Amino acid sequence: MEKFPIRRWWKAHEIERIWPETLLRMKEIYYVAACSRFRTMNFVNDHAWVLTSGGMGASALLLHSKGSLFPVFNGKTDITPPFFLERALKNIPLYSLQGLSEEVETLQAMLLPLGLRGRETVDFKLMTLGKKPPPVKPPEGISFRRAKRSDIETLLPIQSAYEREEVLPAGSFYNIRACRYNLERIVTKEKTLLALTDGRIVAKINTNAESYSRYQIGGVYVLPEYRGRGVASCLTAAFSRLLLAENKGINLFVNNNNTAARKVYARCGFETLADYRIVYM
């Protein structure tokens, strides 16, 4: 006897986390960011809605974490909207939608009748690396080391520039306190590698998500006066080798308009996996 009828949405609680987790593990390579949020999900403030299509398994998910909504639709575009979505979204913050482009479009179609429209859409390429990157010789005088807590003050202007250039949507207010908080979290919780010359930090890279068997990297930033010298390529390759040594795969997503960054990642062996999208609400 089936536990749930065909095509029924329901809200999962902590004790039922095996349902969404099973689907996430099966499709992990496409949903590293969603997996990362789910692994640390607080089921009081965050939410996981599961769609069952008969039998005992989950066929699709909607994850809400820290104001972001992640569709995990398993490649489906004919998803039945949750009947309770309007009621649920009245009581939780919603700042962005994030995921595979087609699935974000499907989610946007669900939200339009509720009067919820995006104010800015940013398209990316989701890229993956599953093997050791080719050797990339560092420019003369460049060395690498891990970040330390004592680097936070030095890194703050670099992180600030990165967030202004690469992260904040158009028209958003830059908050130095939020930037510092995020940087402290990155240095203490994530993996970070720095590029230095003559003791000066000139570039950085870090992980920003970890799923079950993969890392997602981001936060790549090179000071303007050191660009065009191959610093980003050698830093990305060195960082990737460190992560792959842990027997984990690597994902990243890069802005479609950032041609230089896409060339860097391709040079390091990354291949395009899918189209990715973030919609700021």
C-alpha positions as CSV (number, residue, x, y, z in Angstrom):
1,M,0.0,0.0,0.0
2,E,1.4,3.4,-0.9
3,K,2.1,5.8,1.9
4,F,1.1,8.9,-0.2
5,P,-1.3,9.3,-3.1
6,I,0.0,10.2,-6.5
7,R,1.4,13.8,-7.0
8,R,0.9,15.1,-3.5
9,W,3.0,17.9,-1.9
10,W,3.7,17.8,1.8
11,K,6.0,19.5,4.3
12,A,8.9,17.4,5.6
13,H,10.0,17.7,9.2
14,E,13.4,16.8,10.8
15,I,12.3,13.2,11.4
16,E,11.4,12.8,7.7
17,R,14.6,14.3,6.2
18,I,15.4,11.0,4.5
19,W,12.8,11.7,1.8
20,P,14.4,14.9,0.4
21,E,17.9,13.7,1.2
22,T,17.5,10.6,-1.0
23,L,16.6,12.6,-4.1
24,L,19.3,15.2,-3.4
25,R,22.0,12.4,-3.2
26,M,20.8,10.9,-6.4
27,K,21.0,14.2,-8.3
28,E,23.8,15.8,-6.3
29,I,25.9,17.0,-9.2
30,Y,23.1,19.4,-10.3
31,Y,22.1,20.6,-6.9
32,V,25.3,21.2,-4.8
33,A,24.0,24.5,-3.4
34,A,20.6,23.0,-2.5
35,C,22.3,20.0,-0.9
36,S,24.6,22.3,1.1
37,R,21.6,24.3,2.4
38,F,19.7,21.1,3.2
39,R,22.6,19.5,5.1
40,T,22.6,22.4,7.6
41,M,18.8,23.1,7.4
42,N,17.1,24.4,10.5
43,F,13.6,22.9,10.2
44,V,12.1,25.6,12.4
45,N,13.0,28.6,10.2
46,D,13.7,26.7,6.9
47,H,11.4,24.5,4.9
48,A,11.5,21.4,2.7
49,W,8.4,20.6,0.7
50,V,8.3,17.2,-1.0
51,L,6.3,16.0,-4.0
52,T,5.6,12.3,-4.2
53,S,4.3,10.7,-7.4
54,G,3.3,7.3,-6.0
55,G,5.3,4.8,-4.2
56,M,7.6,5.7,-1.4
57,G,10.1,8.1,-3.1
58,A,10.3,11.9,-3.6
59,S,10.1,13.0,-7.2
60,A,10.6,16.8,-6.6
61,L,11.5,19.2,-3.8
62,L,11.2,22.9,-2.9
63,L,13.8,24.0,-0.3
64,H,13.5,27.3,1.5
65,S,16.6,28.4,3.4
66,K,17.7,31.9,4.6
67,G,15.3,33.6,2.3
68,S,16.2,31.7,-0.9
69,L,14.0,29.2,-2.6
70,F,15.6,26.3,-4.4
71,P,13.6,24.2,-6.9
72,V,14.8,20.6,-7.1
73,F,12.5,19.3,-9.8
74,N,14.6,16.4,-11.1
75,G,14.5,17.6,-14.7
76,K,10.7,17.9,-14.7
77,T,8.8,21.0,-16.1
78,D,5.2,19.8,-15.6
79,I,5.3,20.2,-11.8
80,T,2.0,20.6,-10.0
81,P,2.3,23.8,-7.8
82,P,1.9,23.2,-4.1
83,F,-1.6,24.2,-3.1
84,F,-0.3,25.8,0.1
85,L,2.4,27.9,-1.6
86,E,0.6,31.2,-1.4
87,R,-0.1,30.7,2.3
88,A,3.4,29.6,3.1
89,L,5.1,32.5,1.3
90,K,3.1,35.1,3.2
91,N,4.9,34.0,6.4
92,I,8.5,33.5,5.3
93,P,11.1,35.9,3.7
94,L,11.8,35.4,0.0
95,Y,14.8,37.2,-1.4
96,S,15.8,35.0,-4.3
97,L,15.2,31.9,-6.4
98,Q,18.2,29.8,-7.3
99,G,18.7,26.6,-9.4
100,L,18.8,25.1,-12.9
101,S,17.5,27.7,-15.3
102,E,14.5,25.6,-16.6
103,E,13.5,24.7,-13.1
104,V,13.7,28.3,-11.9
105,E,11.5,29.3,-14.9
106,T,9.0,26.7,-13.8
107,L,9.0,28.0,-10.2
108,Q,8.6,31.6,-11.5
109,A,5.5,30.5,-13.4
110,M,4.1,29.1,-10.1
111,L,4.8,32.4,-8.3
112,L,3.4,34.8,-11.0
113,P,-0.3,34.1,-10.1
114,L,0.6,35.0,-6.5
115,G,1.9,38.4,-7.6
116,L,5.5,37.6,-7.0
117,R,7.9,38.8,-9.7
118,G,11.6,38.9,-9.9
119,R,13.3,42.3,-10.1
120,E,16.6,41.0,-11.6
121,T,17.7,37.8,-13.3
122,V,21.3,36.7,-13.6
123,D,22.2,33.7,-15.8
124,F,25.2,31.5,-15.2
125,K,26.9,28.4,-16.5
126,L,27.0,25.5,-14.0
127,M,30.5,23.9,-14.5
128,T,32.0,20.8,-13.0
129,L,35.5,19.3,-12.5
130,G,35.9,15.6,-11.8
131,K,39.6,15.1,-12.6
132,K,42.9,16.6,-11.7
133,P,43.3,19.9,-13.5
134,P,46.3,20.3,-15.9
135,P,49.4,21.9,-14.3
136,V,49.3,25.7,-14.5
137,K,52.6,27.4,-13.8
138,P,52.3,30.3,-11.3
139,P,53.6,33.7,-12.5
140,E,57.0,34.6,-11.1
141,G,56.9,35.7,-7.4
142,I,53.4,34.3,-6.7
143,S,53.0,31.9,-3.8
144,F,49.9,30.3,-2.1
145,R,48.8,29.7,1.4
146,R,45.6,29.0,3.4
147,A,43.8,31.9,4.9
148,K,44.0,32.5,8.7
149,R,41.8,34.5,11.1
150,S,44.6,37.1,11.3
151,D,44.0,37.8,7.5
152,I,40.5,39.0,8.0
153,E,41.2,42.7,8.2
154,T,43.6,42.5,5.2
155,L,41.0,40.5,3.2
156,L,38.1,42.8,4.0
157,P,38.7,45.3,1.2
158,I,39.2,42.4,-1.3
159,Q,36.0,40.7,-0.1
160,S,34.2,44.0,-0.3
161,A,35.3,44.6,-3.9
162,Y,34.3,41.0,-4.8
163,E,30.8,41.4,-3.4
164,R,30.3,44.8,-5.1
165,E,31.5,43.5,-8.5
166,E,30.2,39.9,-8.5
167,V,27.5,39.3,-5.9
168,L,25.2,42.3,-5.2
169,P,22.3,42.7,-7.6
170,A,21.9,46.1,-9.3
171,G,20.6,48.8,-7.0
172,S,21.4,46.8,-3.8
173,F,22.8,48.6,-0.7
174,Y,26.3,47.5,0.3
175,N,26.5,46.6,4.0
176,I,30.0,46.5,5.4
177,R,28.9,44.7,8.5
178,A,27.2,41.9,6.5
179,C,30.4,41.7,4.3
180,R,32.6,41.4,7.4
181,Y,30.3,38.7,8.9
182,N,30.4,36.8,5.6
183,L,34.1,37.0,5.4
184,E,34.6,35.8,9.0
185,R,32.3,32.8,8.2
186,I,34.3,32.0,5.0
187,V,37.7,32.2,6.7
188,T,36.6,30.1,9.7
189,K,34.1,27.7,8.2
190,E,35.0,27.3,4.5
191,K,38.2,26.4,2.7
192,T,40.2,29.4,1.4
193,L,43.4,29.8,-0.6
194,L,45.3,33.0,-1.0
195,A,47.8,34.2,-3.7
196,L,50.5,36.4,-2.5
197,T,53.5,38.4,-3.9
198,D,56.1,39.9,-1.6
199,G,53.8,39.1,1.3
200,R,50.8,41.0,-0.1
201,I,47.5,39.2,-0.7
202,V,46.6,39.8,-4.4
203,A,43.9,37.1,-4.9
204,K,41.6,34.7,-3.1
205,I,39.4,31.7,-3.8
206,N,37.1,29.8,-1.4
207,T,34.5,27.1,-1.2
208,N,30.9,28.4,-0.6
209,A,29.0,25.2,-0.4
210,E,29.6,21.5,0.4
211,S,27.2,18.7,-0.5
212,Y,27.6,15.0,0.2
213,S,30.5,14.3,-2.1
214,R,31.2,17.6,-3.8
215,Y,32.4,21.1,-3.1
216,Q,31.2,24.3,-4.8
217,I,33.9,27.0,-5.2
218,G,33.5,30.7,-5.7
219,G,34.7,34.0,-4.3
220,V,37.4,34.1,-6.9
221,Y,38.9,37.6,-7.0
222,V,42.2,39.1,-8.3
223,L,43.2,42.7,-7.6
224,P,42.8,44.7,-10.8
225,E,46.5,45.5,-11.1
226,Y,47.4,41.8,-11.1
227,R,44.9,40.6,-13.7
228,G,45.9,39.3,-17.0
229,R,49.0,37.5,-15.6
230,G,47.5,34.1,-15.1
231,V,47.0,34.5,-11.3
232,A,43.4,33.3,-11.4
233,S,44.2,30.2,-13.4
234,C,47.1,29.1,-11.2
235,L,45.1,29.8,-8.0
236,T,42.0,27.9,-9.3
237,A,44.1,25.0,-10.4
238,A,46.0,24.8,-7.1
239,F,42.8,25.1,-5.1
240,S,41.1,22.4,-7.2
241,R,43.9,20.0,-6.6
242,L,43.7,20.5,-2.8
243,L,39.9,19.8,-2.9
244,L,40.2,16.8,-5.2
245,A,42.8,15.3,-2.9
246,E,39.8,14.8,-0.5
247,N,38.2,12.6,-3.1
248,K,35.4,15.0,-3.8
249,G,34.2,16.5,-7.0
250,I,33.9,20.2,-7.7
251,N,31.2,22.5,-9.0
252,L,31.0,26.2,-9.7
253,F,28.7,28.6,-11.5
254,V,30.0,31.5,-13.5
255,N,28.2,34.5,-14.9
256,N,27.4,34.1,-18.6
257,N,28.8,37.6,-19.2
258,N,32.1,36.9,-17.5
259,T,34.0,35.7,-20.5
260,A,37.4,36.0,-18.8
261,A,36.4,33.8,-15.9
262,R,34.9,31.2,-18.1
263,K,38.1,30.9,-20.0
264,V,40.0,30.5,-16.7
265,Y,37.8,27.7,-15.6
266,A,38.0,25.9,-19.0
267,R,41.7,26.2,-18.8
268,C,41.7,24.4,-15.5
269,G,39.6,21.6,-16.9
270,F,36.1,22.6,-15.9
271,E,33.3,21.6,-18.3
272,T,29.8,23.1,-18.7
273,L,27.1,21.0,-17.1
274,A,23.9,23.0,-17.3
275,D,22.5,26.5,-17.3
276,Y,22.0,28.1,-13.9
277,R,19.9,31.1,-12.8
278,I,19.4,33.3,-9.8
279,V,16.3,35.5,-9.7
280,Y,16.3,38.3,-7.1
281,M,12.8,39.0,-5.8
